[in-house]
Amino acid sequence: MPLEVISLSHIYMPGSPFESTAVREVTLKIDDGEFVGLIGHTGSGKSTLVQHLNGLLKPSSGKVLMDGVDIHDKETKLRDIRRAVGLVFQYPEYQLFEETVSKDIAFGPRNLGLSEVEITERVREACELVGLRHEDIGERSPFELSGGQKRRVAIAGVLAMRPRVLALDEPTAGLDPRGREELLSLIGGMYARGGLTVIMVSHSMDDVARMARRIVVMKHGAVALDGTPEDVFAHGNELTEMGLGLPEAVRLRDALRQRGWDVPETILHLPDMRDYLVQKLAGKGEAHA
């Protein structure tokens, strides 16, 4: 189910003194099974762009197509689009409102008119996907949970709709290092199971380098770069000028290459750098022996 964005622009408060163009003539195609990292400086338009993918915002001009069909065509049911494209907002735990975890996760499926048996199955499945035991927390208030658990419950509510595309807007924002690591591992695990397209908005170059197979860089509402992580992070000067910087491992890699080390350009995150250095230093030790 490819998603296509064609010459999309979005203007906030058009015709007023506060008119602002958030997205400018963006054209993208996201194929089934991709993991796309969407990055850019604050105000670059990335959050506005993802809110168009499930019809939450309507383009000022241009189109969003799903399977070649304009999602804002009068014959298209937006409810079906929002079932297929799940959007997780930044700080989604602030949208929890039901008295129990089970009821909160069940809210979307219940609005679809599903049977109670189907709803229960989806709630349990979604809990499992986000690493929560339904037996332990299903009847608890979501407001009694830790921040990381609340976020998992909020994501489970989206997953209970069984979307084919999952768009995440800064999913680790505000989490402590442990919560951040756990959530990224969960996202990676869900993607690895197959059958899911993931679009992740992030300010963290390290997170994107670790997770994404493709990176789209936004600047002033337009696409500045689009390619594999290796391709995008080869544009270090451009990224720095945009205020984005580089992943820590890439900075170390480039510094070592300047000193004559033959570090592969495919090394983008720290575990790979650690493995390379261990192997390299072990080889030097054997040579001296």
Secondary structure, 3 states (H helix, E strand, C coil): CCEEEEEEEEEECCCCCCCEEEEEEEEEEECCCCEEEEEECCCCCHHHHHCCCCCCCCCCEEEEEECCEECCCCCCCHHHHHHHEEEECCCHHHHCCCCCHHHHHHHHHHHCCCCHHHHHHHHHHHHHHCCCCHHHHCCCCHHHCCHHHHHHHHHHHHHCCCCCEEEEECCCCCCCHHHHHHHHHHHHHHHHCCCCEEEEECCCHHHHHHHCCEEEEEECCEEEEEECHHHHHCCHHHHHHCCCCCCHHHHHHHHHHHCCCCCCCCCCCHHHHHHHHHHHHHHHHHHHC
